[in-house]
Amino acid sequence: MQTNQRRRVVVLGLDGVPLELLRTLSQQGVTPNLARIALSGHVASMRVELPELSPVNWTSFATGAGPETHGVFGFTRIDPATYSIAITDATAVRTPTIFDALGERGLTSRVVNLPNTYPARPMRGMMVAGFVAPELSRAVFPPFLAGQLAGMGYRLEADTVRGKDDPEVLLAELSATLDSRLAALDLFWRDLAWDAFVFVLTETDRLFHFLYPALEDAEHPLHTPCRELMRQLDRVAGALLERFDALPEPKRLLVMADHGFTALETEVDMNSWLMAHGFLQMERQPLSELDATCIGAASRAFALDPGRIYLHTAERFGRGRLLPADALRVREELRTMLLDMRYKGRPVLRAVHLREELYNGPLSASAPDLVCEPMPGMSLTAKFDGREVFGFHGRRGTHTADGAVVYDSLGRPAASPRDVGQQVLDFFGARTQY
């Protein structure tokens, strides 16, 4: 029987949520609304794009494409001429989004708190961008939304700078941003004048980075308040699920995380390791952890977050001296040595991927030469002012490339974040080919 009802897709993003943790919390009654996802036969665990970071994977969802096409490879990007580092945002995305593709077909999208969409670009619909989003006026489209959201006290992001040293502050901040997400849900949803609705909860990522052990350890002094925050998050997610249930058919619910999570064993500063082994040399004292302008001409390699290794070649970087024949030799030497790195006798890296093994697309030449994939519990960083390879710097949880929750109400869980984006397009017959 044919229907003329409006087709709708709803996407719930659960930043950094691993399926196994969500199953455990659901079985324990902490997340009763999300239990319908976690305990469903339509759920699976997903392996995400590398590097296993939010800007990489949420952008892969938002474009239906991989890093080799959309151009986002990490939280930071480097100018090869000046060596200045910039924080990645929507201006780094080099391909149209799924919202652009839907808009071309006359379809309307509403987007709440999707990372790496700042500054918000014009679209057919409404958006409030997610992390990194420093200024509300540039985080919204259309612009009038800034006044409405400000009047509601909308919070773009929790204050994790204060929160990392004070768990009570962190939990209060995350509770406040969850209230903001719920208010935005009501504002964006209520007139039903949309076809695709994307709603991302990033509070899980912040909680897990600083307090992941508290969720798993019943004896941890913050076990109860952390579980209570997850109850609040479940109520917010439940508000979305309740609204979805009330929609008429045809409809589709997709749920995804941008990576998994696990307890942190140690942070690993890749640039400190490169310096210790003679691959990276500094011309002067760095001014900050992001001061790559101090990279010396004699350097053969350097790292950007989290484990992206770039060969300092003459053809790619202004002060680079490494010639193509030497670059291949250095790359193999680096790969062998990196795979041999140990922490307390245990391998640090699960794999060291060559650029051509991961990326095959129009922007592959912009990709790192090597991408390090850590063993579970190892958090790779890339500081330019670091001194120690191993250590703790306030965090207690870290990302994993495996185990991210993914769900499809039609029973076809996606294999990767880019596939979730393509599923949105598929539902409207708008699939793109890159």
Secondary structure, DSSP 8 states (H G I E B T S, - for coil): ----S--EEEEEEETT-BHHHHHHHHHTTS-TTTHHHHTSTTEEEE---SS--HHHHHHHHHHTS-HHHH---SSEEE-TTT--EEE--GGG--S--HHHHHHHTT--EEEEEETT--S----SEEEEE-SS---GGGSEESTTHHHHHHHTT--SS--HHHHTT-HHHHHHHHHHHHHHHHHHHHHHHTT---SEEEEEE-HHHHHHHHHHHHHH-TTSTTHHHHHHHHHHHHHHHHHHHHHHHHS-SSEEEEEE-SSEEEE-SEEEEHHHHHHHTTS--BSS--SSTT-GGGB-TT--EEEETTTEEEE-BTTTSTT--B-HHHHHHHHHHHHHHHHT-EETTEESEEEEEEHHHH--STTGGGS-SEEEEE-TTEEEE--SS---SEE-SS--EEEESS-EEEEETTS---SSHHHHHHHHHHHTT-----
